[in-house]
């Protein structure tokens, strides 16, 4: 029999603002800081799956004039045969502008590249994200932490679950609900709304 508490414990940790700042500070001190920061921020600010981030191309993010697109269209990168649109908010736009300014852009190249100058696989990017969290001393964080952070933040902000479901690319609301981190702040806001 599966204990529901065991399932809960195995979920990726949702970072606090302080945890995220710790991760970004640790990344800034290491090689490939710009690339690693972009990967973390795509996860946290767009709620993208690791497989979606790994397969992004520069042309998915930049328009033909070299500007950051208002949205990124993902065509089956995370889940086969599923496409979705990821809006780019102002904070993510700044992060992406910062990142693409660090290299000479070739429009057809992968957005994130390994140290061997090849495209990441979902598995290698998953490993990298886990290493970045561990390097910052964040226990329990994994490649899903950014996605859970994104979904939980939207829920805390009062965004309807059906909208969050669409932004996350989920087919079922029950999947979205499992991603939401219920915390003291969320419960306090809920009872204050009465």
C-alpha positions, 0 to 999 in steps of 0.5 A: 500500500502506498502511503500518501505522505511518502508521495508528498515527500518525494515531490520536488521542493518549491523554493522560497524567494530566498532559496531562489536568490541563493541558487542564482548567487551560487550560479553566478560564481561558476562557469556557464553562469549565464546559461545556467541562470537562463535554464533556471529562470525558464523553469521558474518564470515560464513553468517549462518542463525540462524537455521543453527547455532542452529543445528550445532553439534561439529562433523559438525565443527571438523573432526575425528582428532579434527581439524576444518574442512575446510568447514561445510556441512549444511544439511537442518538446515536453510531451509528444504531439502536444503544442502549447504557447508560453507567454513571456512575462517582463521578468523572463524577457529581461532574463532572456535579453540578458542571456542572448546578449552574451553570445553571437547569435546564430538564429538556428542554434540551440538556446542552451548548449552543453560545454561540448557545444551540443544541445542538451537532452532532457536527461542532461539538463535534468541532471544539471538543474539538480546539481545547481540546486545541490551546489546552492545547498537546497535540499529536496530540489530537482528539475521539477522545482521551478515548474512547481514554483511557477504553478504554486505562485500562480495559485497563490496569486489567485489565478484560476486553476483552469488558467494555470492548467493551460499555462502548465500544459496539463490535460487534467486539472487534477495534475495541476492540483498536485503541483500546487504547494499549499502553504501557510500563506495560501491558507491565510489568504483563503480565510481572509477572503471570507 
